[in-house]
Amino acid sequence: MTQPVVPQPAAPAGKDNTTLFGVLGIVFALCCAPIGVIFGVLSHIQANKNGKPATLAIVAYVIAALNLIAGIIINVNR
């Protein structure tokens, strides 16, 4: 007589910082674009690792790019 197969409990999931990094990326993209891009990249990596959409990372990229472009335009026109 064989023993019934007992399923093993799932391993605990790692900490998911996708949203945290995404929000930090957006906030920093508004005031300091390079740091915003860094947090956007971290959010994008976490999103890919955890199978989540990278929407916040993309928003951080766009805001950082617009901030950089605006800064260049403002400095050129001085």
SULJOVEN-V121789 format. One record per helix or strand of 2 or more residues. SS is the DSSP state (helix for helix, strand for strand). FROM is the first residue (numbers start at 0). TO is the last residue. If there is no record, write none. Layout:
ss->SS from->FROM to->TO
ss->SS from->FROM to->TO
//
This chain:
ss->helix from->17 to->30
ss->helix from->32 to->49
ss->helix from->54 to->75
//
